[in-house]
């Protein structure tokens, strides 16, 4: 890791440069002054997906889900809990495949829930199926 990391603010989408040594000190956005990590998943859309996945130097774990999916709804609290376990080493985010079918198609999402881990804008790992918070955290850490 370099001396400083680029992190995209979950509130205003501004790119921030944060010293790696200060990552665990609850850094705030230089533009909107809100926390860069809130121990909860970020909602991604077609408008902000590429910015968050491509510009963040912290791996981004994306939950591809849909509101009509029972296993997705069952996993949602566990995914939110995993955010508290994995941040700030990871950014957790959710993408509603029903609202963003083009992104789901772009990544070949065929079943949901599907977790995809991105580093440097590229997908490095994928896992389909619902999991508990501890399993999500264990899986994500094993992919680093």
MDAnalysis code that builds the backbone (N, CA, C; Angstrom):
import MDAnalysis as mda
import numpy as np

u = mda.Universe.empty(432, n_residues=144, atom_resindex=np.repeat(np.arange(144), 3), trajectory=True)
u.add_TopologyAttr("name", ["N", "CA", "C"] * 144)
u.add_TopologyAttr("resid", np.arange(1, 145))
u.add_TopologyAttr("resname", ["UNK", "UNK", "UNK", "UNK", "UNK", "UNK", "UNK", "UNK", "UNK", "UNK", "UNK", "UNK", "UNK", "UNK", "UNK", "UNK", "UNK", "UNK", "UNK", "UNK", "UNK", "UNK", "UNK", "UNK", "UNK", "UNK", "UNK", "UNK", "UNK", "UNK", "UNK", "UNK", "UNK", "UNK", "UNK", "UNK", "UNK", "UNK", "UNK", "UNK", "UNK", "UNK", "UNK", "UNK", "UNK", "UNK", "UNK", "UNK", "UNK", "UNK", "UNK", "UNK", "UNK", "UNK", "UNK", "UNK", "UNK", "UNK", "UNK", "UNK", "UNK", "UNK", "UNK", "UNK", "UNK", "UNK", "UNK", "UNK", "UNK", "UNK", "UNK", "UNK", "UNK", "UNK", "UNK", "UNK", "UNK", "UNK", "UNK", "UNK", "UNK", "UNK", "UNK", "UNK", "UNK", "UNK", "UNK", "UNK", "UNK", "UNK", "UNK", "UNK", "UNK", "UNK", "UNK", "UNK", "UNK", "UNK", "UNK", "UNK", "UNK", "UNK", "UNK", "UNK", "UNK", "UNK", "UNK", "UNK", "UNK", "UNK", "UNK", "UNK", "UNK", "UNK", "UNK", "UNK", "UNK", "UNK", "UNK", "UNK", "UNK", "UNK", "UNK", "UNK", "UNK", "UNK", "UNK", "UNK", "UNK", "UNK", "UNK", "UNK", "UNK", "UNK", "UNK", "UNK", "UNK", "UNK", "UNK", "UNK", "UNK", "UNK", "UNK", "UNK"])
u.atoms.positions = np.array([
    [0.832, -1.190, 0.000],
    [0.000, 0.000, 0.000],
    [0.872, 1.246, 0.000],
    [0.397, 2.244, -0.656],
    [1.145, 3.500, -0.701],
    [0.925, 4.280, 0.590],
    [1.593, 5.406, 0.683],
    [1.491, 6.255, 1.862],
    [0.098, 6.852, 2.015],
    [-0.569, 7.143, 0.886],
    [-1.913, 7.717, 0.925],
    [-2.832, 6.911, 0.012],
    [-4.095, 6.825, 0.403],
    [-5.097, 6.093, -0.366],
    [-6.179, 7.039, -0.861],
    [-6.692, 6.765, -2.033],
    [-7.841, 7.514, -2.532],
    [-9.107, 6.795, -2.076],
    [-10.014, 7.535, -1.464],
    [-11.297, 7.009, -0.995],
    [-12.400, 7.911, -1.521],
    [-13.466, 7.292, -2.003],
    [-14.604, 8.061, -2.508],
    [-15.604, 8.220, -1.370],
    [-16.038, 9.436, -1.150],
    [-16.991, 9.723, -0.070],
    [-18.337, 9.073, -0.372],
    [-18.917, 8.344, 0.589],
    [-20.223, 7.713, 0.372],
    [-21.379, 8.714, 0.354],
    [-21.114, 9.958, 0.755],
    [-22.171, 10.964, 0.831],
    [-22.201, 11.895, -0.379],
    [-21.015, 12.383, -0.790],
    [-20.977, 13.374, -1.881],
    [-20.195, 12.907, -3.105],
    [-19.637, 11.695, -3.054],
    [-18.879, 11.085, -4.156],
    [-17.565, 11.800, -4.466],
    [-17.084, 12.667, -3.582],
    [-15.793, 13.323, -3.785],
    [-14.672, 12.329, -3.519],
    [-13.599, 12.420, -4.284],
    [-12.436, 11.575, -4.066],
    [-11.528, 12.264, -3.048],
    [-11.189, 11.528, -1.986],
    [-10.356, 12.041, -0.900],
    [-9.038, 11.285, -0.865],
    [-7.984, 11.969, -0.478],
    [-6.679, 11.355, -0.301],
    [-6.442, 11.250, 1.202],
    [-6.325, 10.007, 1.697],
    [-6.189, 9.774, 3.136],
    [-4.884, 9.027, 3.396],
    [-4.047, 9.522, 4.312],
    [-2.840, 8.777, 4.663],
    [-3.209, 7.371, 5.154],
    [-2.508, 6.369, 4.644],
    [-2.818, 4.978, 5.002],
    [-2.771, 4.763, 6.513],
    [-1.835, 5.427, 7.183],
    [-1.689, 5.275, 8.630],
    [-2.889, 5.833, 9.397],
    [-3.672, 6.717, 8.772],
    [-4.808, 7.344, 9.459],
    [-6.149, 6.713, 9.074],
    [-6.122, 5.653, 8.306],
    [-7.350, 5.021, 7.830],
    [-8.266, 4.601, 8.985],
    [-7.691, 4.107, 10.062],
    [-8.472, 3.656, 11.207],
    [-8.884, 4.753, 12.167],
    [-8.616, 6.025, 11.830],
    [-8.911, 7.148, 12.722],
    [-10.176, 7.901, 12.334],
    [-11.137, 7.209, 11.732],
    [-12.413, 7.805, 11.330],
    [-12.226, 9.047, 10.462],
    [-11.569, 8.903, 9.309],
    [-11.356, 10.079, 8.457],
    [-12.672, 10.658, 7.937],
    [-12.675, 11.976, 7.726],
    [-13.855, 12.670, 7.208],
    [-13.559, 13.189, 5.802],
    [-14.600, 13.403, 5.031],
    [-14.488, 13.917, 3.675],
    [-14.012, 15.367, 3.709],
    [-13.072, 15.702, 2.846],
    [-12.584, 17.064, 2.766],
    [-13.597, 18.022, 2.175],
    [-14.568, 17.492, 1.432],
    [-15.561, 18.366, 0.796],
    [-16.809, 18.549, 1.655],
    [-17.436, 17.449, 2.083],
    [-18.697, 17.576, 2.838],
    [-18.503, 17.396, 4.348],
    [-17.294, 16.989, 4.774],
    [-16.927, 16.850, 6.185],
    [-17.672, 15.743, 6.920],
    [-18.326, 14.851, 6.178],
    [-19.002, 13.709, 6.806],
    [-18.038, 12.524, 6.840],
    [-18.285, 11.524, 7.690],
    [-17.360, 10.388, 7.811],
    [-17.234, 9.617, 6.487],
    [-16.001, 9.193, 6.178],
    [-15.778, 8.388, 4.975],
    [-16.227, 6.953, 5.171],
    [-16.326, 6.524, 6.431],
    [-16.835, 5.188, 6.753],
    [-17.904, 5.328, 7.825],
    [-19.051, 4.695, 7.609],
    [-20.161, 4.808, 8.559],
    [-20.626, 3.451, 9.069],
    [-19.836, 2.386, 8.810],
    [-20.181, 1.024, 9.234],
    [-21.548, 0.598, 8.701],
    [-21.837, 1.050, 7.480],
    [-23.056, 0.606, 6.801],
    [-22.804, 0.623, 5.295],
    [-23.476, -0.268, 4.560],
    [-23.253, -0.331, 3.118],
    [-23.713, 0.934, 2.390],
    [-23.007, 1.254, 1.352],
    [-23.307, 2.377, 0.470],
    [-24.248, 1.893, -0.626],
    [-25.256, 2.682, -0.975],
    [-26.148, 2.350, -2.091],
    [-25.528, 2.844, -3.388],
    [-25.228, 1.927, -4.287],
    [-24.663, 2.299, -5.577],
    [-25.753, 2.405, -6.635],
    [-25.505, 3.267, -7.623],
    [-26.414, 3.442, -8.761],
    [-25.563, 3.455, -10.029],
    [-26.225, 3.510, -11.153],
    [-25.501, 3.633, -12.411],
    [-24.673, 4.901, -12.459],
    [-25.120, 5.937, -11.753],
    [-24.430, 7.227, -11.772],
    [-23.137, 7.222, -10.955],
    [-23.075, 6.436, -9.873],
    [-21.884, 6.499, -9.019],
    [-21.086, 5.200, -8.943],
    [-21.548, 4.132, -9.586],
    [-20.891, 2.828, -9.493],
    [-19.425, 2.892, -9.925],
    [-19.169, 3.374, -11.137],
    [-17.802, 3.380, -11.662],
    [-16.869, 4.245, -10.834],
    [-17.384, 5.336, -10.306],
    [-16.547, 6.217, -9.479],
    [-16.110, 5.505, -8.203],
    [-17.064, 4.861, -7.519],
    [-16.741, 4.186, -6.255],
    [-15.880, 2.952, -6.480],
    [-16.219, 2.149, -7.456],
    [-15.486, 0.908, -7.696],
    [-14.125, 1.181, -8.336],
    [-14.066, 2.158, -9.222],
    [-12.844, 2.428, -9.960],
    [-11.858, 3.358, -9.293],
    [-12.329, 4.279, -8.476],
    [-11.440, 5.298, -7.901],
    [-11.000, 4.989, -6.466],
    [-11.719, 4.131, -5.770],
    [-11.369, 3.813, -4.387],
    [-10.194, 2.843, -4.370],
    [-9.193, 3.140, -3.544],
    [-8.055, 2.245, -3.412],
    [-8.242, 1.247, -2.278],
    [-9.404, 1.248, -1.664],
    [-9.796, 0.233, -0.700],
    [-10.688, -0.736, -1.471],
    [-10.504, -2.051, -1.310],
    [-11.369, -2.992, -2.038],
    [-12.852, -2.719, -1.745],
    [-13.681, -2.840, -2.781],
    [-15.117, -2.582, -2.658],
    [-15.852, -3.907, -2.824],
    [-16.619, -4.283, -1.801],
    [-17.419, -5.508, -1.826],
    [-18.855, -5.118, -2.145],
    [-19.346, -5.567, -3.305],
    [-20.676, -5.185, -3.776],
    [-21.632, -6.356, -3.636],
    [-22.776, -6.086, -3.024],
    [-23.883, -7.035, -2.923],
    [-24.863, -6.710, -4.048],
    [-24.921, -7.579, -5.067],
    [-25.911, -7.437, -6.136],
    [-27.180, -8.116, -5.636],
    [-28.271, -7.358, -5.547],
    [-29.507, -7.839, -4.921],
    [-30.710, -7.262, -5.653],
    [-31.909, -7.694, -5.237],
    [-33.168, -7.128, -5.746],
    [-34.203, -7.171, -4.623],
    [-35.128, -6.193, -4.607],
    [-36.113, -6.126, -3.518],
    [-37.063, -7.323, -3.459],
    [-37.312, -7.983, -4.583],
    [-38.233, -9.123, -4.601],
    [-37.579, -10.425, -4.167],
    [-36.270, -10.421, -3.957],
    [-35.501, -11.627, -3.649],
    [-35.500, -11.905, -2.148],
    [-36.147, -12.989, -1.735],
    [-36.208, -13.355, -0.318],
    [-34.839, -13.560, 0.313],
    [-33.950, -14.371, -0.290],
    [-32.615, -14.539, 0.295],
    [-31.835, -13.222, 0.372],
    [-32.056, -12.335, -0.586],
    [-31.387, -11.022, -0.538],
    [-31.851, -10.235, 0.678],
    [-33.146, -10.224, 0.907],
    [-33.691, -9.494, 2.055],
    [-33.224, -10.118, 3.366],
    [-33.124, -11.461, 3.381],
    [-32.654, -12.141, 4.591],
    [-31.177, -11.823, 4.866],
    [-30.369, -11.661, 3.805],
    [-28.944, -11.405, 3.983],
    [-28.641, -9.934, 4.285],
    [-29.560, -9.037, 3.988],
    [-29.301, -7.592, 4.139],
    [-28.788, -7.212, 5.533],
    [-29.403, -7.671, 6.632],
    [-28.866, -7.294, 7.955],
    [-27.459, -7.839, 8.188],
    [-27.173, -9.038, 7.685],
    [-25.837, -9.619, 7.845],
    [-24.809, -8.820, 7.045],
    [-25.190, -8.374, 5.852],
    [-24.274, -7.571, 5.035],
    [-23.994, -6.236, 5.727],
    [-25.025, -5.638, 6.311],
    [-24.844, -4.389, 7.056],
    [-23.932, -4.613, 8.259],
    [-24.102, -5.722, 8.938],
    [-23.251, -6.043, 10.086],
    [-21.808, -6.272, 9.626],
    [-21.636, -6.898, 8.472],
    [-20.293, -7.142, 7.932],
    [-19.570, -5.825, 7.647],
    [-20.304, -4.781, 7.303],
    [-19.678, -3.474, 7.072],
    [-18.945, -3.022, 8.328],
    [-19.554, -3.227, 9.471],
    [-18.911, -2.866, 10.723],
    [-17.682, -3.708, 11.024],
    [-17.676, -4.944, 10.531],
    [-16.541, -5.834, 10.752],
    [-15.384, -5.562, 9.787],
    [-15.696, -5.116, 8.582],
    [-14.678, -5.005, 7.531],
    [-14.134, -3.597, 7.290],
    [-14.922, -2.559, 7.603],
    [-14.423, -1.199, 7.379],
    [-13.360, -0.866, 8.410],
    [-12.336, -0.108, 8.078],
    [-12.078, 0.623, 6.844],
    [-11.209, -0.128, 5.832],
    [-10.917, -1.415, 6.073],
    [-10.096, -2.156, 5.120],
    [-10.850, -2.454, 3.821],
    [-12.177, -2.426, 3.886],
    [-13.044, -2.654, 2.733],
    [-14.147, -1.605, 2.744],
    [-14.702, -1.314, 1.577],
    [-15.931, -0.516, 1.453],
    [-17.009, -1.508, 1.041],
    [-18.135, -1.534, 1.753],
    [-19.245, -2.392, 1.382],
    [-20.322, -1.569, 0.709],
    [-20.895, -2.133, -0.349],
    [-21.887, -1.408, -1.141],
    [-22.933, -2.374, -1.661],
    [-24.100, -1.831, -1.962],
    [-25.210, -2.626, -2.496],
    [-25.641, -2.040, -3.832],
    [-25.998, -2.938, -4.769],
    [-26.515, -2.500, -6.057],
    [-27.814, -3.248, -6.335],
    [-28.903, -2.499, -6.463],
    [-30.217, -3.065, -6.762],
    [-30.248, -3.416, -8.253],
    [-30.226, -4.715, -8.566],
    [-30.167, -5.163, -9.964],
    [-31.466, -4.881, -10.718],
    [-32.557, -4.731, -9.989],
    [-33.826, -4.406, -10.652],
    [-33.822, -2.948, -11.110],
    [-33.243, -2.072, -10.308],
    [-33.167, -0.655, -10.659],
    [-32.030, -0.373, -11.643],
    [-31.017, -1.238, -11.664],
    [-29.836, -1.032, -12.508],
    [-29.538, -2.290, -13.338],
    [-30.473, -2.696, -14.224],
    [-30.255, -3.937, -14.981],
    [-29.043, -3.885, -15.912],
    [-28.660, -2.717, -16.401],
    [-27.502, -2.617, -17.291],
    [-26.213, -2.988, -16.557],
    [-26.084, -2.559, -15.303],
    [-24.895, -2.921, -14.527],
    [-24.893, -4.407, -14.196],
    [-26.051, -4.949, -13.877],
    [-26.138, -6.387, -13.603],
    [-25.730, -7.178, -14.846],
    [-26.188, -6.743, -16.012],
    [-25.825, -7.418, -17.262],
    [-24.340, -7.250, -17.561],
    [-23.815, -6.075, -17.325],
    [-22.386, -5.798, -17.578],
    [-21.478, -6.745, -16.808],
    [-21.896, -7.118, -15.601],
    [-21.101, -8.025, -14.778],
    [-21.610, -9.467, -14.809],
    [-22.552, -9.764, -15.687],
    [-23.024, -11.135, -15.855],
    [-23.649, -11.719, -14.603],
    [-24.400, -10.904, -13.864],
    [-25.054, -11.385, -12.647],
    [-26.244, -12.246, -13.063],
    [-26.172, -13.535, -12.751],
    [-27.220, -14.465, -13.151],
    [-28.052, -14.967, -11.983],
    [-27.527, -14.853, -10.777],
    [-28.292, -15.235, -9.590],
    [-28.006, -14.213, -8.506],
    [-28.981, -14.019, -7.644],
    [-28.821, -13.079, -6.546],
    [-29.260, -13.758, -5.256],
    [-28.683, -13.380, -4.132],
    [-27.628, -12.387, -3.997],
    [-26.288, -12.907, -4.518],
    [-25.514, -12.001, -5.084],
    [-24.137, -12.287, -5.503],
    [-23.246, -11.205, -4.930],
    [-22.166, -11.634, -4.282],
    [-21.158, -10.704, -3.790],
    [-20.016, -10.686, -4.788],
    [-19.566, -9.494, -5.153],
    [-18.414, -9.342, -6.037],
    [-17.439, -8.383, -5.374],
    [-16.184, -8.786, -5.340],
    [-15.144, -7.962, -4.731],
    [-14.328, -7.310, -5.838],
    [-14.207, -5.982, -5.761],
    [-13.485, -5.201, -6.752],
    [-12.255, -4.565, -6.114],
    [-11.159, -4.569, -6.862],
    [-9.950, -3.859, -6.449],
    [-9.423, -3.144, -7.686],
    [-9.208, -1.845, -7.569],
    [-8.696, -1.077, -8.696],
    [-9.619, -1.092, -9.903],
    [-10.932, -1.188, -9.654],
    [-11.905, -1.172, -10.737],
    [-12.141, -2.515, -11.396],
    [-11.392, -3.541, -10.981],
    [-11.541, -4.870, -11.585],
    [-12.109, -5.854, -10.580],
    [-12.998, -6.720, -11.052],
    [-13.540, -7.759, -10.187],
    [-12.462, -8.802, -9.945],
    [-12.235, -9.121, -8.655],
    [-11.203, -10.101, -8.320],
    [-11.778, -11.384, -7.722],
    [-13.033, -11.349, -7.263],
    [-13.649, -12.542, -6.680],
    [-15.159, -12.388, -6.693],
    [-15.843, -13.539, -6.695],
    [-17.310, -13.537, -6.716],
    [-17.822, -14.724, -5.917],
    [-18.946, -14.499, -5.220],
    [-19.583, -15.555, -4.433],
    [-21.095, -15.378, -4.530],
    [-21.794, -16.420, -4.980],
    [-23.258, -16.363, -5.056],
    [-23.860, -17.026, -3.826],
    [-25.030, -16.537, -3.433],
    [-25.762, -17.133, -2.317],
    [-25.680, -16.303, -1.052],
    [-26.705, -16.460, -0.217],
    [-26.785, -15.705, 1.037],
    [-25.778, -16.252, 2.045],
    [-25.217, -15.336, 2.835],
    [-24.253, -15.700, 3.877],
    [-24.513, -14.855, 5.110],
    [-24.018, -15.336, 6.234],
    [-24.070, -14.572, 7.472],
    [-22.923, -13.580, 7.532],
    [-22.971, -12.674, 8.494],
    [-21.966, -11.614, 8.605],
    [-20.553, -12.163, 8.772],
    [-20.379, -13.152, 9.652],
    [-19.041, -13.706, 9.887],
    [-18.506, -14.372, 8.625],
    [-19.372, -15.060, 7.896],
    [-18.949, -15.716, 6.650],
    [-18.594, -14.692, 5.578],
    [-19.355, -13.619, 5.500],
    [-19.055, -12.551, 4.542],
    [-17.679, -11.969, 4.853],
    [-17.435, -11.658, 6.117],
    [-16.154, -11.074, 6.525],
    [-15.012, -12.042, 6.253],
    [-15.195, -13.305, 6.591],
    [-14.157, -14.314, 6.387],
    [-13.845, -14.456, 4.894],
    [-14.882, -14.533, 4.064],
    [-14.706, -14.679, 2.618],
    [-13.963, -13.470, 2.048],
    [-14.394, -12.263, 2.419],
    [-13.762, -11.042, 1.886],
    [-12.285, -10.987, 2.273],
    [-11.978, -11.263, 3.520],
    [-10.575, -11.206, 3.977],
    [-9.713, -12.250, 3.262],
    [-10.296, -13.391, 2.948],
    [-9.549, -14.448, 2.265],
    [-9.212, -14.079, 0.818],
    [-9.948, -13.129, 0.235],
    [-9.734, -12.744, -1.153],
    [-8.647, -11.689, -1.311],
    [-8.303, -11.024, -0.243],
    [-7.322, -9.933, -0.316],
    [-6.022, -10.466, -0.789],
])
